[in-house]
Amino acid sequence: MSPVLNLSSVTVRRGRKLLLDDVDFRIEDGERWVILGPNGAGKTTLLQIAAARMFPTAGSAEILGETLGGVDVFELRPRIGLCSNSVAHTLPGRETSLNVVVTAAYGVTGRWREEYERQDERRAFQLLNDWGVGTVFDRPFATLSEGERKRVQIARALMTDPELLLLDEPGAGLDLAGREALVARTAALVQGAFAPATVLVTHHLEEIPPGFTHVLLLRDGQVVSAGPLAETLTSENLSTTFDMPLELTEREGRYSAFMKS
Ligand SMILES: Nc1ncnc2c1ncn2[C@@H]1O[C@H](COP(=O)(O)OP(=O)(O)OP(=O)(O)O)[C@@H](O)[C@H]1O
């Protein structure tokens, strides 16, 4: 079985800047990865490549068995669920939450035809309910709170029943209760029987849901360490990644880190 994602010596260059520098990253079916790293480390760039939204300057990217550059990305993208600010900015604020979700089934952002299949609408509504935002289904996207918007975006990312789910800082801007609800829902999602391979980019260890299996630590566009969470998420690796002495704590499958005093 081919890997879900196989990045081999991927480099992304913009002018003189190396956004990613010779990155290898392989995801097998059933794995759930967290990506951690300081601001500017290249996390979003890596996710954009995994989402078939950006091409490497050098190296190769194989996504769901297809090689980037040798496949029609418009056929590949519906197989990948992406929740990211880069997508959020393209969503028309006047569209209702339901339309924001249902239009993902057609690979568009705005409602462009009047009659959607009833079953698509039912699925979109179910996803909004699953993520606790069923009550705002008829509200324009622009009028939603940050937390509601995040959950609508996750519902949108799941609409096509993706084989690979990419979540770029889904917890950003959420209050404490919103974050905990998001962590619980994401944990339930990834531990479900038909869960897609998932990648979560976050700045905060508290946002790692139980059930995630692997971690990739990035710094200055390079991989510091990558592997099973239990072995790779260590105080030492975190300290190297963030260039600061950090102490990792773990309690019942949840993590946090503080500067060593
Ligand atoms: N077009 C570009 N030209 C030059 N530099 C760029 C360009 N796009 C991104 N960068 C830089 O590449 C680096 C990596 O950006 P990226 O958004 O991938 O980082 P990140 O790890 O997601 O950061 P953050 O945690 O702040 O969101 C940053 O320093 C950014 O300023």
The ligand as a Gaussian input file, in Angstrom:
#p B3LYP/6-31G(d) Opt

LIG

0 1
 N        6.635000      34.392000      -0.701000
 C        7.517000      34.421000       0.273000
 N        8.699000      35.068000       0.137000
 C        9.612000      35.074000       1.137000
 N        9.420000      34.479000       2.329000
 C        8.254000      33.842000       2.520000
 C        7.246000      33.774000       1.520000
 N        6.198000      33.063000       2.034000
 C        6.571000      32.719000       3.279000
 N        7.782000      33.189000       3.587000
 C        8.521000      32.993000       4.848000
 O        8.738000      31.602000       4.993000
 C        8.791000      31.266000       6.359000
 C        7.892000      30.077000       6.617000
 O        6.546000      30.489000       6.540000
 P        5.368000      29.563000       7.071000
 O        4.105000      30.356000       6.960000
 O        5.422000      28.258000       6.388000
 O        5.782000      29.372000       8.599000
 P        4.952000      28.814000       9.823000
 O        5.833000      27.819000      10.528000
 O        3.621000      28.325000       9.392000
 O        4.827000      30.123000      10.707000
 P        3.710000      30.608000      11.764000
 O        3.850000      29.685000      12.942000
 O        4.141000      31.994000      12.098000
 O        2.370000      30.531000      11.110000
 C        8.419000      32.536000       7.115000
 O        9.610000      33.121000       7.594000
 C        7.763000      33.408000       6.089000
 O        7.955000      34.787000       6.355000

